[in-house]
Amino acid sequence: MGAWGTGYFEDDAALDFMADVEESRDPKRVLTRTFDKAIKAQYIESHEGTAVIVAAAYVDRQTNGTMYSKHNIDPPLQIDTFPSRNPEHNFSDLREKAVKALNKILGENSEINELWAENDEDYPTWKSGVQQLIMRLRT
Protein backbone atom coordinates (compact mmCIF):
# COMPACT_ATOMS: atom_id res chain seq x y z
CA MET A 1 0.00 0.00 0.00
CA GLY A 2 2.97 2.36 0.42
CA ALA A 3 1.65 3.62 3.75
CA TRP A 4 3.77 3.94 6.87
CA GLY A 5 1.07 5.33 9.15
CA THR A 6 -2.63 6.06 9.44
CA GLY A 7 -2.31 9.82 8.94
CA TYR A 8 -3.51 11.58 5.82
CA PHE A 9 0.02 12.22 4.58
CA GLU A 10 1.72 9.02 5.74
CA ASP A 11 1.50 7.39 2.34
CA ASP A 12 3.58 7.59 -0.84
CA ALA A 13 0.49 8.22 -2.99
CA ALA A 14 -0.58 11.06 -0.66
CA LEU A 15 2.75 12.83 -1.05
CA ASP A 16 2.64 12.32 -4.83
CA PHE A 17 -0.84 13.83 -5.01
CA MET A 18 0.20 16.73 -2.77
CA ALA A 19 2.99 17.43 -5.28
CA ASP A 20 0.42 17.39 -8.12
CA VAL A 21 -1.68 19.99 -6.30
CA GLU A 22 1.33 22.14 -5.46
CA GLU A 23 2.70 22.06 -9.01
CA SER A 24 -0.63 22.77 -10.72
CA ARG A 25 -1.45 26.15 -12.19
CA ASP A 26 -5.08 25.44 -11.27
CA PRO A 27 -5.15 23.49 -8.00
CA LYS A 28 -8.90 23.95 -7.58
CA ARG A 29 -9.43 22.12 -10.86
CA VAL A 30 -7.21 19.25 -9.63
CA LEU A 31 -9.27 18.97 -6.44
CA THR A 32 -12.59 19.20 -8.30
CA ARG A 33 -11.60 16.48 -10.79
CA THR A 34 -10.47 14.23 -7.95
CA PHE A 35 -13.79 14.56 -6.13
CA ASP A 36 -15.87 14.21 -9.31
CA LYS A 37 -13.99 11.08 -10.40
CA ALA A 38 -14.55 9.41 -7.03
CA ILE A 39 -18.20 10.42 -6.84
CA LYS A 40 -18.89 8.95 -10.30
CA ALA A 41 -16.74 5.82 -9.89
CA GLN A 42 -18.23 2.36 -9.53
CA TYR A 43 -15.05 1.31 -7.69
CA ILE A 44 -12.38 3.57 -6.24
CA GLU A 45 -8.78 2.37 -6.48
CA SER A 46 -6.50 2.84 -3.48
CA HIS A 47 -4.45 5.70 -4.96
CA GLU A 48 -7.66 7.50 -5.95
CA GLY A 49 -8.99 7.17 -2.42
CA THR A 50 -5.77 8.56 -1.05
CA ALA A 51 -6.04 11.48 -3.47
CA VAL A 52 -9.59 12.18 -2.21
CA ILE A 53 -8.34 12.36 1.37
CA VAL A 54 -5.52 14.74 0.49
CA ALA A 55 -7.79 16.88 -1.70
CA ALA A 56 -10.32 17.08 1.14
CA ALA A 57 -7.54 18.04 3.54
CA TYR A 58 -6.64 20.95 1.22
CA VAL A 59 -10.26 22.11 1.35
CA ASP A 60 -10.25 21.71 5.13
CA ARG A 61 -6.99 23.65 5.47
CA GLN A 62 -8.20 26.45 3.21
CA THR A 63 -11.69 26.79 4.70
CA ASN A 64 -11.21 25.80 8.36
CA GLY A 65 -7.58 26.62 8.97
CA THR A 66 -6.75 23.10 10.15
CA MET A 67 -2.99 22.62 10.51
CA TYR A 68 -1.55 19.26 9.49
CA SER A 69 2.14 19.54 10.34
CA LYS A 70 3.24 18.10 13.61
CA HIS A 71 4.80 20.62 16.01
CA ASN A 72 8.36 19.45 15.42
CA ILE A 73 8.30 19.40 11.61
CA ASP A 74 10.43 22.06 9.98
CA PRO A 75 9.71 22.94 7.29
CA PRO A 76 5.96 22.37 7.66
CA LEU A 77 4.02 20.32 5.13
CA GLN A 78 3.23 22.29 1.98
CA ILE A 79 -0.50 22.01 2.69
CA ASP A 80 -0.03 24.18 5.78
CA THR A 81 1.68 26.98 3.86
CA PHE A 82 -0.65 26.70 0.85
CA PRO A 83 -3.14 29.41 1.97
CA SER A 84 -0.44 32.02 2.54
CA ARG A 85 1.20 31.19 -0.79
CA ASN A 86 -2.11 31.09 -2.66
CA PRO A 87 -4.47 33.62 -1.05
CA GLU A 88 -6.44 33.98 -4.27
CA HIS A 89 -7.88 30.46 -4.03
CA ASN A 90 -11.23 29.79 -2.41
CA PHE A 91 -12.21 26.15 -1.96
CA SER A 92 -15.33 26.68 0.17
CA ASP A 93 -17.63 25.60 -2.67
CA LEU A 94 -15.86 22.21 -2.76
CA ARG A 95 -16.86 21.19 0.77
CA GLU A 96 -19.98 19.26 -0.28
CA LYS A 97 -18.17 17.38 -3.04
CA ALA A 98 -15.35 16.55 -0.65
CA VAL A 99 -17.80 15.07 1.86
CA LYS A 100 -19.53 12.98 -0.84
CA ALA A 101 -16.20 11.67 -2.12
CA LEU A 102 -14.94 10.88 1.39
CA ASN A 103 -18.13 8.98 2.18
CA LYS A 104 -17.62 6.92 -0.98
CA ILE A 105 -14.10 5.92 0.01
CA LEU A 106 -15.48 4.65 3.32
CA GLY A 107 -17.93 2.47 1.40
CA GLU A 108 -17.86 -1.07 0.06
CA ASN A 109 -16.56 -0.20 -3.40
CA SER A 110 -13.33 1.34 -2.20
CA GLU A 111 -9.99 -0.41 -2.36
CA ILE A 112 -8.40 1.86 0.23
CA ASN A 113 -11.18 1.02 2.69
CA GLU A 114 -10.76 -2.70 1.93
CA LEU A 115 -7.00 -2.53 2.46
CA TRP A 116 -7.27 -0.69 5.77
CA ALA A 117 -10.07 -3.01 6.94
CA GLU A 118 -7.61 -5.91 6.66
CA ASN A 119 -5.60 -4.31 9.49
CA ASP A 120 -7.65 -4.82 12.65
CA GLU A 121 -5.29 -2.70 14.73
CA ASP A 122 -4.99 0.41 12.52
CA TYR A 123 -8.33 0.44 10.67
CA PRO A 124 -10.31 2.15 13.45
CA THR A 125 -7.70 4.95 13.66
CA TRP A 126 -7.60 5.44 9.87
CA LYS A 127 -11.40 5.39 9.56
CA SER A 128 -11.81 7.77 12.49
CA GLY A 129 -9.39 10.20 10.84
CA VAL A 130 -11.46 10.21 7.65
CA GLN A 131 -14.67 10.63 9.65
CA GLN A 132 -13.16 13.57 11.55
CA LEU A 133 -12.26 15.20 8.22
CA ILE A 134 -15.86 14.73 7.08
CA MET A 135 -17.14 16.34 10.29
CA ARG A 136 -14.85 19.36 9.89
CA LEU A 137 -15.98 19.86 6.31
CA ARG A 138 -19.64 19.72 7.30
CA THR A 139 -19.31 22.57 9.80
C-alpha positions as CSV (number, residue, x, y, z in Angstrom):
1,M,0.0,0.0,0.0
2,G,3.0,2.4,0.4
3,A,1.6,3.6,3.8
4,W,3.8,3.9,6.9
5,G,1.1,5.3,9.1
6,T,-2.6,6.1,9.4
7,G,-2.3,9.8,8.9
8,Y,-3.5,11.6,5.8
9,F,0.0,12.2,4.6
10,E,1.7,9.0,5.7
11,D,1.5,7.4,2.3
12,D,3.6,7.6,-0.8
13,A,0.5,8.2,-3.0
14,A,-0.6,11.1,-0.7
15,L,2.7,12.8,-1.0
16,D,2.6,12.3,-4.8
17,F,-0.8,13.8,-5.0
18,M,0.2,16.7,-2.8
19,A,3.0,17.4,-5.3
20,D,0.4,17.4,-8.1
21,V,-1.7,20.0,-6.3
22,E,1.3,22.1,-5.5
23,E,2.7,22.1,-9.0
24,S,-0.6,22.8,-10.7
25,R,-1.5,26.2,-12.2
26,D,-5.1,25.4,-11.3
27,P,-5.2,23.5,-8.0
28,K,-8.9,23.9,-7.6
29,R,-9.4,22.1,-10.9
30,V,-7.2,19.3,-9.6
31,L,-9.3,19.0,-6.4
32,T,-12.6,19.2,-8.3
33,R,-11.6,16.5,-10.8
34,T,-10.5,14.2,-7.9
35,F,-13.8,14.6,-6.1
36,D,-15.9,14.2,-9.3
37,K,-14.0,11.1,-10.4
38,A,-14.5,9.4,-7.0
39,I,-18.2,10.4,-6.8
40,K,-18.9,9.0,-10.3
41,A,-16.7,5.8,-9.9
42,Q,-18.2,2.4,-9.5
43,Y,-15.1,1.3,-7.7
44,I,-12.4,3.6,-6.2
45,E,-8.8,2.4,-6.5
46,S,-6.5,2.8,-3.5
47,H,-4.5,5.7,-5.0
48,E,-7.7,7.5,-6.0
49,G,-9.0,7.2,-2.4
50,T,-5.8,8.6,-1.0
51,A,-6.0,11.5,-3.5
52,V,-9.6,12.2,-2.2
53,I,-8.3,12.4,1.4
54,V,-5.5,14.7,0.5
55,A,-7.8,16.9,-1.7
56,A,-10.3,17.1,1.1
57,A,-7.5,18.0,3.5
58,Y,-6.6,21.0,1.2
59,V,-10.3,22.1,1.4
60,D,-10.2,21.7,5.1
61,R,-7.0,23.7,5.5
62,Q,-8.2,26.5,3.2
63,T,-11.7,26.8,4.7
64,N,-11.2,25.8,8.4
65,G,-7.6,26.6,9.0
66,T,-6.8,23.1,10.2
67,M,-3.0,22.6,10.5
68,Y,-1.6,19.3,9.5
69,S,2.1,19.5,10.3
70,K,3.2,18.1,13.6
71,H,4.8,20.6,16.0
72,N,8.4,19.5,15.4
73,I,8.3,19.4,11.6
74,D,10.4,22.1,10.0
75,P,9.7,22.9,7.3
76,P,6.0,22.4,7.7
77,L,4.0,20.3,5.1
78,Q,3.2,22.3,2.0
79,I,-0.5,22.0,2.7
80,D,0.0,24.2,5.8
81,T,1.7,27.0,3.9
82,F,-0.7,26.7,0.9
83,P,-3.1,29.4,2.0
84,S,-0.4,32.0,2.5
85,R,1.2,31.2,-0.8
86,N,-2.1,31.1,-2.7
87,P,-4.5,33.6,-1.0
88,E,-6.4,34.0,-4.3
89,H,-7.9,30.5,-4.0
90,N,-11.2,29.8,-2.4
91,F,-12.2,26.1,-2.0
92,S,-15.3,26.7,0.2
93,D,-17.6,25.6,-2.7
94,L,-15.9,22.2,-2.8
95,R,-16.9,21.2,0.8
96,E,-20.0,19.3,-0.3
97,K,-18.2,17.4,-3.0
98,A,-15.3,16.6,-0.7
99,V,-17.8,15.1,1.9
100,K,-19.5,13.0,-0.8
101,A,-16.2,11.7,-2.1
102,L,-14.9,10.9,1.4
103,N,-18.1,9.0,2.2
104,K,-17.6,6.9,-1.0
105,I,-14.1,5.9,0.0
106,L,-15.5,4.7,3.3
107,G,-17.9,2.5,1.4
108,E,-17.9,-1.1,0.1
109,N,-16.6,-0.2,-3.4
110,S,-13.3,1.3,-2.2
111,E,-10.0,-0.4,-2.4
112,I,-8.4,1.9,0.2
113,N,-11.2,1.0,2.7
114,E,-10.8,-2.7,1.9
115,L,-7.0,-2.5,2.5
116,W,-7.3,-0.7,5.8
117,A,-10.1,-3.0,6.9
118,E,-7.6,-5.9,6.7
119,N,-5.6,-4.3,9.5
120,D,-7.6,-4.8,12.7
121,E,-5.3,-2.7,14.7
122,D,-5.0,0.4,12.5
123,Y,-8.3,0.4,10.7
124,P,-10.3,2.2,13.5
125,T,-7.7,4.9,13.7
126,W,-7.6,5.4,9.9
127,K,-11.4,5.4,9.6
128,S,-11.8,7.8,12.5
129,G,-9.4,10.2,10.8
130,V,-11.5,10.2,7.6
131,Q,-14.7,10.6,9.6
132,Q,-13.2,13.6,11.5
133,L,-12.3,15.2,8.2
134,I,-15.9,14.7,7.1
135,M,-17.1,16.3,10.3
136,R,-14.9,19.4,9.9
137,L,-16.0,19.9,6.3
138,R,-19.6,19.7,7.3
139,T,-19.3,22.6,9.8
